[in-house]
Amino acid sequence: MRIVIIGAGVVGLSIARVLSMYKGLDIVVVEKEPDVGWGASKANTSIIHPGHEEDPELHPLRARLCVEGNKLWRQWVKELDIPAKWPGELMVFTNSEEEKEALRYIDTARRNNVPGVRAVYGDELRRLEPAISPMAVGAVYAPTAGNISPFEAVAALAENLVENGGRILVNTLVKSVRIKDKAVEGVETSGGFIQADIVINAAGVHADEISHSAGVEEDFVIRPRKGEYIVFDEDTSVKPLRLLHTTPTSLTKGVYAITTTGGDLLIGPTAVDMPYELKEDTSTTLEGIEYLLREAGKLLRELPPRSLITRTFAGVRPEPPHGEWLIKVYEEPWGFINVAGIRSPGLTAAPAIAYYVADMISKSYAVSLEHRSDWKPYRRGFLRLHGKSLREIDELVSVNPDYGEVVCYCRTVSKAEILEAVKRIKTIGAQVTLDGVKFRTKAGFGRCQGSFCRWRIAGIIAGLEGKEMHEVVVKMERYGLGDVKKMLREGA
Amino acid sequence: METLVYDVVVIGGGPAGIASAIKADSLGLKTALIENRDILGGIPLQCIHPGFGIHYFKEDLTGTEFIERLIDRLRVSSVDVYTKTHVHAIDVIAHDEKIVNTVRRSGVTRFVAKTIIYATGARERHLYEIGVVGDRPGSGIYTAGEAQALMDIYGVLPGREIVIIGSGDVGLIMARRFSLEGARVKAVVEMLPYPGGLTRNIVQCLYDFNIPLYLGHVVTGVKGRNRVEKVIVARIGENGKPLKETEFEIPCDTVVVAAGLIPNVGLLEKIGVAMDPATRGPVVNELLEASIPGVFVAGNALIINDLVDYVVEQGELAAKGAKLFIENNGVPSVDWVRVEKGRNIRLVVPHYISGERDVVIYARVQQPERNVYVSIPEIGYFIRLTSVKPAEMLRLWIPGRILSRVDTRRITLEVKPA
């Protein structure tokens, strides 16, 4: 039985992972971008939520899968060697109104069975978080919150899927779902038709379009919601231990200030509803940045100078009607499944969503899912120079001298890691790009933002692929236009 | 792990590092020169334009010619050169013992040194730290140095329709280079009301190629999904903020960020060297010794220089400092006099002087001014200049006999109308 999953984001690949555990399934993940995880999965806050912010009456499914997902990630990050930490979250309040709002989540925590959630004040708050803002009166502490490297999570899921026999087709845009005799027959793509017995729609912001093409949920419309972020360099003096979060009120959504698994200070997101046609608009704005810096003042005792900003970015999240996830198996067309409008806490819930979908497939389509005995749960992460002791580095280099060639000074990334990234990109069937290498190795994430290393990495890739340097692709297009002298001679 | 012992370990194989290594060697010090890349030379390797060596070699050379001559001098010295060697961390063991831990293809090598000359150059400011917002197209955004390396080392044309942010010398030179290679530079956009580069570069790189210079303007946004499609430019108002109503678009396929350089001091920060917020480099004395004894700093890691000749001068001075340090088991303690920034002075190096020897003071003004005295009133020193500009570094040679008159704890460098 072939299952086509549309979208190689964290949701699609989590579903693929769970389905790959079972016998007799041919899993094909179809992705329009050149690499996995290039949509909302790459550009988000990276939080694994405890589940105390999900109202169980309004959104019972979200609440349940969020709590389950938090537990599942603890296992998955170990199996897949994904950078993760579990420092707990502080929803900070700065006045009595915010306090009232924040304390309501203690009750939600109780109803969702989220452990350890309580209010902390004064000295206890300052002990929990030395970097806390003097404006903070208290906070709701949720100890089970964590954060992961979301891109590495997606890359890890992809690698593990391929190891278990699944396939990923990149640069393949699904145009429509082909239906015949009230059942799915496959998907029409930019690369031709792909037969499928089951089609799972995990197309992120574009999931409504896919659903419409399958003839279901005509009224279901995904609104793009943009979230902007600011990243400060890992060498900033202010690095929160906990995941700090302002209290969401009727006027503002919560803004986080966290230390990422890579060691950077991340502040965000904003939440701006965008016109329907701007689903791919990840532009940043001055207003967004000013807002984030203002809100971060409620969280942190001081803000690093703006000169230490290494990056601003934005992600577009799919916002479904009434915030309701659309996870549904259809009898007509038989074989079509929507996993659409997976807004926050989608990253957290992704593993639980995956098990939920597998369960629905088995129940609704009477597919008997039998565990494979040869399924491999493990994936090994990158061996990185960054953060290693001299002795460890010496050992790494003695095994592989390419570790002794440091290409990215800011984040201490070696040639060995660049080569490893290229190898892994090829293994999952994705296209080798400078951005793909950057996100896997973190080369170019630091202070210089790649001005010293990008051309060196382009040179390494060009050498490996037998290409000219200018032909190496950054993200979608080439790094340069061509050979200077040749172009000048030809009058181009 | 291999351990090597030296009098001086020079970190960085650009002009400052090479010059200091040659000098240290000539002063009889056992010297190692460490460079991350597989080739010595640093940034001049990608500078095929002239303007190098007018003071030092008394000739106008290109960057590549200049660095070749310097490397030739290095070759006949007994400096041990270690390329493809990445400095991972510095350990300060004692005032006369530091360990420079490096990563090489052969493994970790520990250089034990009495003194370090830190000459790691500068990095470029990027789009995000100068606050440009908008799209982040995959292709078409480069820092000037990256574009220069691509074009002049690898022969890759980065783009055809170029907008350059920043009118410092790097930006101006790149404008000319792009024009010469058949690309069209549609604008150079400068935030300040005056150009950031030397006048000769404004004339030779912009005017001669009919490239428009927008002073007092900023790029407020970049547009384009897969590649840059255009930039949005606005004039800066009285309040220092871009005026929305003055916004206009420039279609282009490439944005080159030439918004200034920042000394590369990461390793020094990690060992706790005191920094000057004005230069963003370390606080140093007249021998270019930083706040940790035996650590000397030269070149753009110390202060952003206009001319390679000054960089080399600082390298040689640092080597003399290292010699003095080793001979005396530390730079002899004196009652250091602090050099303060007075009227219209933005930055000054060195920060401390002793009065015991001749000193070269490097400084930049805050804003352009005509017919001025540059003076240090406490010692009765002054020179008259027809104009001063932020783009042109002031280099003042002050004889030790004048400085020895100081009887205060501080002296002030200032610019005053004549």
Interface residues (C-beta under 8 A of the other chain):
Chain A: D235 E280 D281 T282 S283 T284 T285 L286 G288 I289 R306 S307 L308 I309 T310 R311 T312 F313 L385 L390 R391 I393 D394 V397 S398 P401 D402 Y403 G404 E405 V406 Y409 C410 T412 S414 T433 D435 R447 C448 Q449 G450 S451 F452 R454 W455 G459 E468 M469 H470 V473 V474 K475 M476 E477 R478 Y479 G480 L481 G482 D483 V484 K485 M487 L488 G491 A492
Chain B: M1 N36 K84 H86 H88 A89 N101 V103 R104 R105 S106 G107 V108 R110 R123 E124 H126 L127 Y128 E129 G131 V133 G134 D135 R136 P137 G138 S139 G140 Y142 T143 G145 E146 A149 L150 M151 Y154 G155 V156 L157 P158 G159 R160 E181 G182 T220 G221 K223 R225 N226 R227 I262 G266 E269
